[in-house]
Amino acid sequence: MIKKNILTNPAGLKLENDMSSITLEGKGKTFTFLEDKYLVEKLAHFVRERIPERVVHAKGAGAYGYFECTKNMSKFTKAKIFTELGKKTDLFIRFSTVGGEKGSADSARDPRGFAIKFYTEDGNYDLVGNNTPIFFIRDGIKFPDFIHTQKRDPKTNLKDPNMFWDFLSLTPETLHQVTILMSDRGTPMTYRHMHGFSSHAFMWYTDEKNYYWVKYHIKSNQGIKNWVLESSIRMAGENPDFATQDLFESIERKEFPSWTVYVQIMHPNDVDKFEYDPFDVTKVWFHDEYPLYEIGKIVLNRNPVDYFAEVEQAAFSPARFIPGINSSPDKMLQARLFSYEDAHRYRLGTNYQQIPVNSPKATCPFSNQRDGSMTVNGNYNGAPNYYPSTLKGHAIVDDSNKIPEIILNNSKKGRFTQAVTDYDFVQPGLLFDKVLDNPKKERLIHNTASTLKDADINIQYRWTSLCYKASKLYGTMLSDKLGLDLSRVVELSNMSQEERVKNTLPVNA
């Protein structure tokens, strides 16, 4: 057996030299031979080292830790992770920026991903959220278009504020999230000093008849720290990896970051009481109606050994549930249930769940899904790969995990566009008028105007009129900052969305 750390090729053959290729030297001429298979192999591997970067959440950092249950929630769910007081479950978390490329700055104005993989005894449970309680859009069919507006113009290959603000101003449901994005919360200082949210509602159930709707809130115990616009730009130049470095070094110092985990719980009978869709991810559930219940804490206490193997190859999916937890009718969530796993199959291959960071730790998978590129788990040792079967080694189905049925009365199937209503403006208005103090209002306006000013003037009017519709103060302050005609803003705010768009077509449209 070759001694550990003796350099070999990937097949285990010891290398006599890793500094020179096989050559023929003489009379001032040097020739390299193609028979040098190690040279060929080394170069061939080198040009294949990079896998496709994530379309979103490309830049990120991660760490291992645990979740500790601090309240028995067996009244609401049979998920074992939440029903045994003091129970600790291993986990891995990946934090990320959303729209930026892999080399972008950690301090960019952007939502932050907050993805958790719980290695439970019933299999992996993934909670794939953000650092905001809501999202920009409520229908997954809009997602590719929304992300395209944050990427590069197909003609110039440059970021284009017209693309970004044009889409937002044509999609009023984005107002709530954009208000958060343009506030101090749009530039978290570190991953340790921000909250996490499921954003979507999920089903918790105890048996096949009893269920509840829940939203997760994960509150930082380090407190909240945000950059202001100018300092975020400065840090992007001084240290674009500031948050990545901060997370790694804090854990190395044994200053283990932690979060307290809460849930909001809604009885299914409450759904019909809402004047708007309670599963609309662009809206929150008010805390005075659905208070936070503490259920546990998260602690991160171990850094990855290898970034590529563990952080870059980590794959999270909102469709990874365990008994006691399932999805909701949220339209955006339903699209994500497919899209995430499809992305993993593209980036990492069909057997991405065999990669150690993605494989279950406390249960043994036994699937009829076989073969494919990079199968490294023994392929279930030749057991039958179909069901039902009576052959030796066949799989057995356990039907004890029955998910409750949801009764949808008076429903019809179709491709329905969810209309813009006054409720799309209520929560952004309350956020601006009631939650933000005056200095935070000023910074929100400053941050918005700093990028909106570069968009077409008609797009500026269209977006500002949406802000005015949500809050007269919000729209007035932004109008003043941009030097717009307030009477025109007010006029547009009183129009329907269709009329507003017709009257604010860009100059170059």
Buried (B, 14 or more C-beta within 10 A) or exposed (E): EEEEEEEEEEEEEEEEEEEEBBEEEEEEEEEEEEEBEBBEEBEEEEEEEEEEBBBBBBBBBBBBBBBBBBBBBBEBBBBBBBBEEEBBBBBBBBBBBBBBEEEBBBBBBBBBBBBBBBBBEBBBBBBBBBBBBBBBBBBBEBBEEBBBBBBEEEEEEEBBBBBBBBBBBBBBBBBBBBBBBBBBBBBBBBBBBBBBBBBBBBBBBBEEEBBBBBBBBBBBEBEBEBBEBEBBBEBBEEBBBBBBBBBBEBBEEEEBBBBBBBBBBBEBEBBEEBEBBBBBBBBBBEEEEBEBBEBBBBBBEBBBEEBEEBBBBBBBBBBBBBBBBBBBBBBBBBBBBEBBBEBBEEBBBBBBBBBEBBBBBEBEEEEEEBEEEEBEBEEBEEBBBEEEBEEEEBBEEEEEBEBBEEEEEEEEEEEEEBEBEEBBBBBBBBBBBEEBEEEBBEBBBBBBBBBBBBBBBBBBBBBBBBBBBBBBBBBBBBBEBBEBEBEBBBBBBEBEBEEBBEBBEBEEE
